């Protein structure tokens, strides 16, 4: 992996922190509150990963994703998942088309809604596994196969899926293998009283607020490449590994893991901890990763990868509670990269 070049990448870090302020300001014209959700969405997209948004109806999840795509000049498609949705409704299908001049008939591929930079899979757990699986190849391989032909998806490509946690009747829970494809699971909570007051005032005036483009698609891709070049000290990598490894049943696992977890996180969790931490560091104006970044992304990376047992349900233990116990347990002895703060430190976002 190439190290960050002070001359080439410092400008990119500064541009990203400035863009982060402008993006949050633009979103603030449409979305009230939800700063943590917006930050986690940007981290996931900056790291090139997909995200699962979990929250009750009416919290503006769809509006948030569409508005974010507009600020980044990314194409956007929304798919409402229903029990009768078929894989071809997502990926596209082949139709027979006749050339009027020659009379020759040939198959032509009609792209589905998955062919966009940002695909919002609304209520993904309301469609059968066959249709859910249609997203698997798209999410991992960034392509779809129809009629034996492979079709590349746009670059960049993000699947942002939503789930309703309170209506589980008639739903099809995502299998663990497909959940693991999501870099983050983001919890969208209720607004505070003041935020809800502002929401009611803004949405009952009949005004339409437009947002401005902050970054182009090409600029966003360049910033994604910068994320991969951010250096990580070996001690920070070891620190991140403990969050995934200690969730697995082993003699070294802590007592609360032995008691509450059936299956722990796999190696993809360790990779995503580092990728998410790199993206967060850049948003904070740093071109190096600290243990603070690992702790900040630990919950969204791990909460959908931990399979809890009946003991956890009986005692009211959630994946976030497990992550908090791990943060308290794992010693923080990872130094910052030598010289990096003085070289790359730029203004933090407000």
Secondary structure, 3 states (H helix, E strand, C coil): CCCCCHHHHHHHHHHHHHHHHHHHHHHHCCCCCCHHHHHHHHHHHHCCCEEEEECCCCCCHHHHHHHHHHHCCCCEEEEECCCCCCCHHHHEEEEEEECCCCCCEEEEEEECCCCCCEEEEECHHHCCHHHHHHHHHHHHHCEEEECCEEEECCCCCEEEEEECCCCCCCCCCCCHHHHCCEEEEEECCCCCHHHHHHHHHHHCCCCCCCCCCCCCHHHHHHHHHHHHCCECCHHHHHHHHHHHHCCCCCCCCCHHHHHHEEECCCHHHHHHHHHHHHHHHHHCCCCECCHHHHHHHHHHHHCCCCEECHHHHHHCCCHHHHHHHHHHHCCCCCCCCCCHHHHHCCCCCC
